[in-house]
Amino acid sequence: MELYGRRTLSSSVGVGDRDVGALICVFNGSGAGRPAGEINWRSVSFGVEDVCVDGQTKQNMTSLKSNFMVVTSSGQDSSSYDEPYFAVHHTTSGGPGKNYYGLHATMDVYGHKLRPCQESSTGIWLNHNGDDVVSSLNAISVGWHICPNHYGDSHPHFYTDWTRDGSNETGCINMDCPGFVRADGAVIAPRDVIHPSSAVLGGHKQNITLSVLKDKRSGDWWVYYGSNTIPTGVGYFPRSLFSYLAEKANYVAFGAYVINEKTLPAPPMGSGAFPNGGHSHAASFTNLQFIDQDGNSSPITGDLPKLVTDEKCHSVTPIDHAGCFYGGPGGCVK
């Protein structure tokens, strides 16, 4: 069935170079070797960006490729930040047969009292790896995160993010540069606080449902958002922003990451409980669906590869009935 009715806006968006003043929060990405068969780290520049050190450093993360999880940093004191901890599921990367036109997920939202230079983020990613050169990476990410230095609080915020060149010169978080176009009357805007949030470690769960799907007529990537309700269109990434993503994505992922200054412990992920805590305690993804070129959705019933940085800190369960549990208390220091 068609997941949502199509909604387009008549709007043109100028795409300028990245506003350097909006580049934000960044952590050490020097890379770490892994045993054979595990994920390799490379020092490259692209993906999700958040503010942490008041603009003194910047983080360019994350294209969740099938073979690489990549992080880079630049600016002052970047060595004082740890590598991120990930707990994600992802598709295999690249190839002409890897065509994705949308992703749909429902996820719990939590609030934690984080310290400055700690971040906890949950989201979904749709990328096109281009010609496998970092500067050709096209990426979209949406979700919720807590980053006190960016927002001045420890509340969960709705975020959007994009790039068309591996975060080299284009793209930004939220609406910090021309890019994401908010729909008239949208129920939420990027950077807004998500309220209410779930009780940590038990109690009633509050969730949001997010979809990112490519409009077949306009080619724009629409974002749908709902808080304990059916999602409605809140805005879009114009097709003109992208090169490879102008046609399709060839890689998708969903999950979470946390990151911190080296002098601080890793913050909690999700609810702060390990996935084996089950529905009453652990954070979850449910109603996971791929969306095809015609807007038809299909549940993700088979398991996908996962990347977990450190099982002692955070983890994610196999996909079962289009859902999974993830998270952990953090507290790790590398």
N, C-alpha and C positions, 0 to 999 in steps of 0.2 A: 504494500500500500504506500501511497505518498505520505511522507511523514508530516509535512506541513504545507499549507497553501503558500504559493510564491508571493513575495512582496518585494517590490523594487522601488527605488527612489530615483528621481531625475536629478542627478548631481554630478558635477565634475570636480575632481580633486587634483590639485597640483602636487607633484611628487618631487620634493626638493631633497637636497642632501640632508643627512642626519644632523640634527641640532646638537652640537657637542655639549651644550649646557644641560641637555636632558639626559645625557649618558650617565648611567648610575650603577650602583652597588656592585662591588666586584671582588673577586676572590682568586686565590692562587690556582693556576691551572697548569702547573709545570709538567704534569703528566706522571703517571706511575705505571710501570710494567706490570702485567698480569700473567699468571701461569697460562700455558697453552690451553685453548678452548674457552678462556674467559675474555671479557671485554678489554680491549686495548684503549688507552687514553692517548689522545694527541692534543697538542697545543694549537688549537685553531680558534677562529673567532666567529661565532654566530649564535643565534638563538634567543632564549629568554633573557631579559635584562630587568634588574630591579635596583632600586637605590639603596645604598647603605652608607657609605662613608662620606656623606654630604658632598658628593661630586668629586672627591679627591681621587677615587679609584673607580674603575668600571669593570663590570663583569659581562662577558659575552658568553652566554650559555643558552640553549642546549639544543643541538640537533640530535635527536635520539635515533641514530642510525642503527642498523642491525649489527654492524661490526664495530661501531665506535660510539662512545659517549665522550663529548669533547668540551673542553673548557679552556678559556684563555683569560688573561687579565693584563691590565696595563695601568699606569698611573702610580701615584705614591702609595707606599706601604702595601702593595698588593701581596707581598710575601707573608703578610700577617694574617691572611685568610686561608682557611682550610679548603681542601677539595670538597665538593658537595657529596652528600649521601643520596643515592637514588633508590627508589623502589617503583619500577615501571614495567608494564607490558608493552611490547612493540611488534610491529610487523617486520617481515624481512625487507631488506632495502633494495630499491632500484629495479631495473629491468623493464622491458616494454610491456610485460603483462601485469605489472603492479600499478593498477589504476584505482585511485580512491577519490571520491567526490563529496565525502562528508563523513562525519563521526558524531555520534550521539551518546550521551552518558548522563546518569544521575549520580551525584556525589554528596556525601555529608559535608557540612561546613562546621568548623570548630574555631573557637578563640583560645589563645594561649597567651600568657604573660611572657613575652619574649623580651630579651635585652637588646639594646642597640647592637647592630651588626650580627644579629641572628635573623634568619628568614626561614619560613616554612611555607611551602607552596604545593598546591594540587591542581592538576589541569589536564588538558588534552592538546595534542600537537598534530598538525597536518603539514607535511613538508614535501618539497620536491628537491632531490639532491642534485639536480642539474647535471652537469657533466663530471660530477665528483670532485670538482675544484671548489674549495671553500667559498670563493667569491661568487659562485653560481648558485649557492644554496638559497632557496625560497622557503620561508617558514611562517606559519601562523600558530599562535598559542593563545588559549583562553582558559580561565579558571579562577581560583581564589587563592589569595596568599596573605601572609602576615609579614610585614617588613617595617618595623618601627621607625627607622631612619628616613624612609621615604614618605610615610604618611603622618608621622608624629604621634602614632598610637599603636596599640597592639590588637586592633580589631581585624577581622578578616575582610578583605576588599576584593571586589570583582576586578579582574584585570584582562586586558587584551594586549597582544604583542605581535609584531610582524617584522620581516626583513625580506629583501630580494637579493642581497649580495652578502649573505653570511654576516650581517651586522657590521660590515666594513664601513659603509657610508650611508646606508638607508635603514629606515625602520625605527621604531621606538615602542615604548610601553604606553598603554592607554592612549590618550590623545595628546601626548606631549609633542607631537609633530604632525603635519598633515598626513593622513592615512586613513585610519578608521573613521567611518562616517556614521554618526549616531542617527537613528531613525526618529522622526518626529513622534513625540508622545511615548517614547520608549520607557519601560518600567524601571530601567536602571541605566547608568552610564559607567564606563570604565573609571575606576578608582573609587566608586561609591562603596560605602560600608555595607556588608551583607548582614541584615538583622531580621529576625533573631538567628543565633547560631546554636549548634547542638551543645548539650551539657557534656562536659569532658568526663569520660569514664562512667558511662551509664546515664540513664535519663532519656528524655524525649529527644529524638533526632530531627534536626532541621536539614533539609537538603535543597540543592539547586539542580536543575536539569539544564544541560547545555548542549546545543547542537551547532556545528559549523558545517554548512553545506553550500555547494556551488550552484548558483542559479543557472539553469540551463539556457535561459533567454539572454540574460545580461552578461553571464560569466563571472559576476561578482560573488565573493564568498560571504554569505550571510551568517550572522551569529544570532541564535535564538537563546533566550534565557527565561527560566521560570523558577520561582521560589515556592516549593511545595505545590506547584501548579503546572499546567500545560505551558510549555515555552511559547513565547511570542518574539517576533523579530525586534531586536534592539539596535541593529546597525549592520554595517557590512564593510568588508575590505574590497575596494574597487578592483576589478580585473586589471586595470591599468597600472596598479602598483607593482605587478609581478611580471616576470618573464616566463619561467617554467610553470609556476602555479596558475598562470593565466589559462592553462589548459586542464590541469589535473594535479593531484598529489600522487606521489609514488611511495609514501611512507607515512604511517600514523602511529601514535603512541598515546598512552594514558597512564597516569600514576602521579608520583609526588617526588619532591626533593627537598632537602633542608641543607642549610649552609651556615657557617659561623666563623667568627674570628678565632684564630688558633688558641687564644687565651681563654676562650669560652667553650663549654661543652656543646655538642650538637643538640639543637633544639628538638622538641617532640615533632613527630610527623603524624598527620591525621588527627585521631582522637588522643594520641599519646599512648595507646595500648597496642600490643603486638597483634597481628592478624588472627592468631589462634584464640583471641578473646571472644571471637564470634560476634553475632549481630548486636548483642547488648552492650558491648564495649568497643569493638574495633571499628575503625572507619571503613567505609565501603564504597565501591562503584557498583551500580546496578543498571539494568536496562541498557547495557552496552550494545550499540548497533552500528554497523556500517551503512552508508547511504550511497546508492548508486547514481549513475548519470541522470536518471529520470526522476530522482527524488524518492525512490523506493527504499525502505529500510529493511534490514535483515539482522536478526540477533547474532551476536558473536558467541557462538556456542562452543567452538573448539578453543583449546588453550593456545596461547601465543608465547613466544620467547619472553623471558623476563630478564631484567637487569637489576640486581640488588648489590649495593656497594658493600654492606657489612650486615650480615644477618643478626649480629649481636645488638645492632642498633635499631634497624628498621627492616621490614620485609613486606612481601606481597604474596598472596595465595594464588594457586592456579585458578583460571577462569572456570566457573561452573554456573550453568544456567544464566549466561550473559551477565555475570557479576563476579566480583572478587573482594577480598578484604585486604587492607594494607595498613602500614603505619608502624609506630614504635615510640618508646619513651625518650629516645635520644640519650643524652648523657655521655656519649662517646667522645674521646679526645684522641686525635691522631698524633 
